[in-house]
Amino acid sequence: MKLIISLFFLSFSFVAFAQKAPDFQITDSDGVVHNLYADHLDQGQTVVIKLFFTSCPPCIQLAPWMEEKYQNWGAGQYDVEFIELSILTGDTNADVAQFKLNYGVTFPGAGFDGGGKDAAEVYKSGMFGSYFGTPSLAIIAPNGSVMQGFSYDDFDSLIEATGATGNSGGNGGGGGGGMTDEVTTYNVNSTITTTSVPENLTYILKPANADSPAYDILAITGGTLNFEYPSVDFPELVDPVIVLQAEGDIVDNTVKPHDLVQIRKHILELEPLTEEYQLLAADLNSDGQIKPHDLLTLQKALLGLITEFPNGTPSWISIPAQLSLTESLGNTINLDFQLIKIGNVD
């Protein structure tokens, strides 16, 4: 049984044009020559083109997702091949080879000296659909038709639409035979209680009572945070939960001396803090109480005397601490995190 988890969705317009893909010849970073038509399309293969460059942060983030998809679709052994093309003159085949080594990529790729930039130009031109910068994907069917400018959510279904299976006798794209007719859809949102934002946000899928296995949803989905569970990418877990982790300095521009005043009034019972997020934000040592020690800790933080809160208290926490995945087939369930900056009680 599969659940479709939708945390937030990057939506792009899908455009398909009648023009056929122009032929190209590249030499990949392993020294293998690829002619688009003679070696792939004319052999009945669907070709997935990835435009990237080796120092592009989103491309690096997308790499694990692309490699998973490559393996799901047969790793080039059957009727689907992936090829990545660097758009920069500064990326050589040696640079592409290092990128593949660094990020676990196994499908072919070409730099400038391998003809990658020249082959990529037509997919940057808008001829086959909108180009949003790197990373960008195009799917070329065996008849030469091109699909570009689509959502990552549609990736597997668009490959399937070309007639590809990814193996010698079945569906290879989604992790085991396609989706069920009835699914549970989860919409997960993050609401931040301050005007600042954390430096890094990570959404982790893991068992409720264990730290492993843990799956970085953002990295695996290439930034879309949209995935099927259970699937090849996200195997079935006991009591699956999503945990939101955030990083940042213990003091930012929203934590101010006024917060000291508010916490002092609470301790003196002059003006108690009443909201759940305020009580959590004022507990700077995570002992479940708001005491003078918390006040002293915040004073030290504001003066720059400490760079970490006591007892491993993070700079950001979420309400709830984790969100459980529960099935409700055919329905949509909205799940919400509230992200709280420790020290900011306003």
C-alpha positions as CSV (number, residue, x, y, z in Angstrom):
1,M,0.0,0.0,0.0
2,K,1.4,3.4,-0.9
3,L,0.9,6.9,0.7
4,I,1.5,10.0,-1.3
5,I,3.1,12.5,1.0
6,S,3.0,16.1,-0.2
7,L,5.0,18.5,2.0
8,F,5.1,21.4,-0.4
9,F,5.1,21.4,-4.2
10,L,7.3,23.2,-6.7
11,S,5.0,23.7,-9.6
12,F,6.2,24.3,-13.1
13,S,4.2,24.5,-16.3
14,F,4.4,21.4,-18.5
15,V,4.9,22.1,-22.2
16,A,5.4,19.6,-25.0
17,F,6.2,20.6,-28.5
18,A,6.1,18.8,-31.8
19,Q,9.7,19.6,-32.8
20,K,12.0,16.6,-32.5
21,A,15.2,16.7,-30.6
22,P,18.2,17.5,-32.7
23,D,20.9,14.8,-32.8
24,F,24.1,15.2,-30.8
25,Q,27.3,13.4,-30.2
26,I,29.0,13.6,-26.9
27,T,32.0,11.9,-25.3
28,D,31.2,11.2,-21.6
29,S,33.6,11.5,-18.7
30,D,34.4,7.8,-19.0
31,G,35.4,8.3,-22.7
32,V,32.3,6.6,-24.1
33,V,30.8,8.2,-27.2
34,H,27.0,8.8,-27.3
35,N,25.0,9.6,-30.4
36,L,21.5,10.5,-29.3
37,Y,19.7,8.8,-32.1
38,A,22.0,6.0,-33.2
39,D,23.0,4.8,-29.8
40,H,19.8,5.5,-27.8
41,L,16.6,6.7,-29.5
42,D,16.9,4.4,-32.5
43,Q,17.5,1.5,-30.1
44,G,14.1,2.2,-28.4
45,Q,15.5,4.0,-25.4
46,T,13.9,7.0,-23.8
47,V,16.6,9.5,-22.8
48,V,16.5,11.8,-19.8
49,I,18.6,14.9,-20.2
50,K,19.8,16.7,-17.1
51,L,21.3,20.2,-17.5
52,F,23.6,21.1,-14.6
53,F,27.0,22.4,-13.6
54,T,29.3,20.8,-11.1
55,S,29.3,23.7,-8.5
56,C,25.6,24.3,-8.7
57,P,24.1,23.8,-5.1
58,P,20.6,22.7,-6.3
59,C,22.3,20.3,-8.7
60,I,24.3,18.8,-5.9
61,Q,21.1,18.5,-3.8
62,L,19.3,16.8,-6.7
63,A,22.0,14.3,-7.4
64,P,20.8,11.6,-4.9
65,W,17.3,11.8,-6.2
66,M,18.4,11.5,-9.8
67,E,20.6,8.5,-9.0
68,E,17.7,6.8,-7.3
69,K,15.5,7.4,-10.3
70,Y,18.3,6.1,-12.6
71,Q,18.5,2.9,-10.6
72,N,14.7,2.6,-10.5
73,W,14.5,2.9,-14.3
74,G,17.1,0.1,-15.0
75,A,20.4,2.0,-14.7
76,G,20.7,2.3,-18.5
77,Q,20.5,-1.4,-19.1
78,Y,17.0,-1.5,-20.7
79,D,14.9,1.1,-22.4
80,V,15.8,4.3,-20.4
81,E,19.1,6.2,-20.3
82,F,20.0,9.3,-18.3
83,I,22.7,11.7,-19.5
84,E,23.8,14.9,-17.7
85,L,25.2,17.8,-19.7
86,S,27.2,20.7,-18.1
87,I,26.2,24.1,-19.4
88,L,29.5,25.7,-18.5
89,T,32.7,26.1,-20.5
90,G,34.6,25.8,-17.2
91,D,33.4,22.3,-16.5
92,T,35.6,19.7,-18.2
93,N,35.0,16.0,-18.4
94,A,37.4,15.6,-15.5
95,D,35.2,17.9,-13.4
96,V,32.1,15.9,-14.3
97,A,34.0,12.7,-13.3
98,Q,34.8,14.2,-10.0
99,F,31.2,15.4,-9.5
100,K,30.0,11.8,-10.2
101,L,32.5,10.4,-7.7
102,N,31.7,13.0,-5.0
103,Y,27.9,12.6,-5.2
104,G,27.5,8.9,-6.1
105,V,26.2,9.5,-9.7
106,T,26.7,6.6,-12.1
107,F,24.9,7.7,-15.3
108,P,26.8,9.3,-18.2
109,G,27.8,12.9,-18.1
110,A,29.7,15.3,-20.3
111,G,31.6,18.5,-19.7
112,F,32.6,21.2,-22.2
113,D,35.4,19.2,-23.8
114,G,33.0,16.2,-24.2
115,G,30.5,18.3,-26.1
116,G,28.1,18.7,-23.1
117,K,27.6,22.5,-23.4
118,D,26.9,22.4,-27.1
119,A,24.4,19.6,-26.7
120,A,22.7,21.4,-23.8
121,E,22.1,24.7,-25.7
122,V,18.8,23.7,-27.4
123,Y,17.2,22.8,-24.1
124,K,18.1,26.2,-22.7
125,S,16.5,28.0,-25.7
126,G,12.9,27.5,-24.9
127,M,12.2,25.4,-28.0
128,F,10.8,22.5,-26.0
129,G,9.4,24.3,-23.0
130,S,10.3,26.7,-20.2
131,Y,13.9,26.7,-18.9
132,F,14.2,27.6,-15.2
133,G,18.0,27.3,-14.8
134,T,19.9,24.4,-13.4
135,P,19.1,21.7,-12.6
136,S,16.7,21.2,-15.5
137,L,15.3,18.0,-17.0
138,A,14.1,17.0,-20.4
139,I,12.6,13.7,-21.4
140,I,13.1,12.5,-25.0
141,A,10.9,9.7,-26.3
142,P,12.3,7.2,-28.9
143,N,10.4,9.0,-31.7
144,G,12.4,12.2,-30.8
145,S,9.6,14.2,-29.1
146,V,10.7,16.2,-26.1
147,M,9.0,17.0,-22.8
148,Q,10.5,19.8,-20.8
149,G,9.3,22.3,-18.1
150,F,7.5,19.7,-16.0
151,S,7.1,19.1,-12.3
152,Y,9.3,16.6,-10.6
153,D,6.1,15.0,-9.5
154,D,5.3,14.0,-13.1
155,F,8.8,12.6,-13.8
156,D,7.9,8.9,-13.6
157,S,4.6,9.2,-15.3
158,L,6.1,11.1,-18.3
159,I,8.7,8.5,-18.8
160,E,6.0,5.8,-18.7
161,A,4.1,7.8,-21.3
162,T,7.0,7.2,-23.7
163,G,6.3,3.5,-23.5
164,A,9.4,2.8,-21.3
165,T,9.3,0.3,-18.5
166,G,12.8,0.5,-17.1
167,N,13.3,-3.2,-17.1
168,S,12.7,-6.3,-19.3
169,G,9.1,-6.9,-18.2
170,G,7.4,-4.3,-16.0
171,N,7.1,-0.8,-14.6
172,G,10.4,0.4,-13.3
173,G,9.7,4.0,-12.5
174,G,7.8,4.4,-9.2
175,G,9.2,1.6,-7.1
176,G,7.1,-1.4,-7.8
177,G,4.2,-1.4,-10.3
178,G,2.6,2.1,-10.1
179,M,0.3,3.8,-7.6
180,T,-2.8,2.4,-6.1
181,D,-6.2,3.9,-7.0
182,E,-6.8,5.1,-3.4
183,V,-4.0,6.9,-1.5
184,T,-3.6,9.1,1.5
185,T,-2.3,12.6,0.7
186,Y,-0.4,14.5,3.4
187,N,0.1,18.3,3.1
188,V,2.7,19.4,5.6
189,N,3.5,23.1,6.2
190,S,5.9,25.0,8.4
191,T,4.7,28.1,10.2
192,I,7.5,30.2,11.8
193,T,6.6,32.3,14.8
194,T,9.2,35.0,14.2
195,T,10.2,37.3,11.3
196,S,13.5,35.5,11.0
197,V,14.1,32.2,9.4
198,P,16.6,29.4,10.3
199,E,19.7,28.9,8.2
200,N,18.9,25.3,7.3
201,L,15.7,23.2,7.4
202,T,15.8,19.4,7.1
203,Y,12.7,17.1,7.0
204,I,13.6,13.6,8.2
205,L,11.4,10.5,7.8
206,K,12.3,7.9,10.4
207,P,10.8,5.4,12.9
208,A,9.2,7.1,15.9
209,N,11.4,5.5,18.5
210,A,14.7,5.2,16.6
211,D,17.2,7.5,14.9
212,S,17.7,5.1,12.0
213,P,17.0,4.4,9.3
214,A,16.5,8.1,8.5
215,Y,15.6,9.5,5.1
216,D,16.4,13.2,4.2
217,I,13.2,14.0,2.3
218,L,14.4,17.2,0.9
219,A,17.6,15.7,-0.5
220,I,16.0,12.5,-1.8
221,T,13.2,14.3,-3.6
222,G,15.5,16.9,-5.1
223,G,13.8,19.7,-3.3
224,T,10.2,18.9,-4.2
225,L,9.4,17.2,-0.8
226,N,6.8,15.2,-2.6
227,F,7.1,11.4,-2.4
228,E,5.4,8.0,-2.2
229,Y,5.5,6.0,1.0
230,P,6.3,3.2,1.1
231,S,8.5,3.1,-2.0
232,V,12.0,2.3,-3.2
233,D,13.1,5.7,-2.0
234,F,11.3,5.5,1.3
235,P,11.0,1.9,2.5
236,E,8.3,1.0,5.0
237,L,9.0,1.8,8.6
238,V,7.6,0.9,12.0
239,D,5.6,4.0,13.2
240,P,6.9,6.4,10.6
241,V,7.2,10.1,11.6
242,I,8.5,13.3,10.0
243,V,10.9,15.4,12.1
244,L,11.7,19.0,11.3
245,Q,15.2,20.0,12.1
246,A,16.4,23.6,11.9
247,E,19.8,25.2,12.5
248,G,20.8,28.8,13.3
249,D,22.7,31.0,15.7
250,I,21.3,31.1,19.2
251,V,20.7,34.8,18.9
252,D,19.3,36.5,15.8
253,N,17.8,39.9,15.2
254,T,14.5,38.9,16.7
255,V,15.9,38.0,20.1
256,K,16.2,41.2,22.1
257,P,16.4,42.7,25.6
258,H,12.7,43.0,25.6
259,D,12.5,39.2,25.8
260,L,14.5,39.4,29.0
261,V,11.9,41.7,30.4
262,Q,9.0,39.4,29.4
263,I,10.7,36.3,30.9
264,R,11.5,38.3,34.2
265,K,7.8,39.3,34.5
266,H,6.8,35.7,34.0
267,I,9.2,34.5,36.7
268,L,7.9,37.2,39.1
269,E,4.3,36.2,38.2
270,L,3.6,39.8,37.1
271,E,2.7,39.0,33.5
272,P,2.8,35.2,32.9
273,L,3.5,33.9,29.5
274,T,0.5,31.9,28.3
275,E,1.1,30.7,24.8
276,E,2.7,27.3,24.3
277,Y,5.3,28.7,22.0
278,Q,6.2,31.4,24.5
279,L,6.7,28.8,27.3
280,L,8.9,26.7,25.1
281,A,10.9,29.7,23.8
282,A,11.6,30.8,27.4
283,D,12.9,27.4,28.6
284,L,16.5,27.9,27.5
285,N,17.9,24.8,29.2
286,S,15.1,22.4,28.3
287,D,14.2,21.4,31.8
288,G,10.5,22.0,31.5
289,Q,10.6,25.1,33.8
290,I,11.2,28.8,33.5
291,K,13.6,29.9,36.2
292,P,16.2,32.6,36.8
293,H,18.8,30.4,35.2
294,D,16.9,30.8,31.9
295,L,17.1,34.5,32.3
296,L,20.8,34.4,33.0
297,T,21.4,32.2,30.0
298,L,19.6,34.6,27.7
299,Q,21.6,37.5,29.1
300,K,24.8,35.7,28.3
301,A,23.6,34.9,24.8
302,L,22.7,38.5,24.1
303,L,26.1,39.6,25.3
304,G,27.8,37.1,23.1
305,L,29.3,35.2,26.1
306,I,27.9,31.9,25.0
307,T,27.3,30.3,21.5
308,E,25.2,27.3,22.7
309,F,22.3,26.9,25.0
310,P,22.6,24.5,28.0
311,N,21.7,20.8,27.8
312,G,21.9,20.7,24.0
313,T,18.9,23.0,23.6
314,P,18.7,23.8,19.9
315,S,18.3,27.3,18.6
316,W,15.0,26.3,16.9
317,I,12.3,23.7,17.9
318,S,9.1,22.7,16.4
319,I,5.5,22.0,17.6
320,P,4.9,19.2,17.5
321,A,8.3,17.6,17.8
322,Q,7.3,15.0,15.2
323,L,4.4,14.3,12.9
324,S,3.0,10.8,12.5
325,L,2.0,9.3,9.1
326,T,-1.4,7.8,9.5
327,E,-3.5,6.2,6.7
328,S,-6.8,7.6,5.5
329,L,-7.2,6.2,2.0
330,G,-8.8,8.6,-0.5
331,N,-8.5,11.6,1.9
332,T,-6.2,14.5,2.3
333,I,-4.8,15.2,5.8
334,N,-3.2,18.6,6.6
335,L,-0.2,18.4,9.0
336,D,1.4,21.5,10.3
337,F,4.7,22.3,12.1
338,Q,5.1,25.5,14.1
339,L,8.8,26.5,14.2
340,I,9.9,28.4,17.3
341,K,13.0,30.5,17.9
342,I,14.4,29.8,21.4
343,G,14.7,33.1,23.3
344,N,12.1,35.0,21.4
345,V,8.9,35.1,23.5
346,D,7.1,37.9,21.7
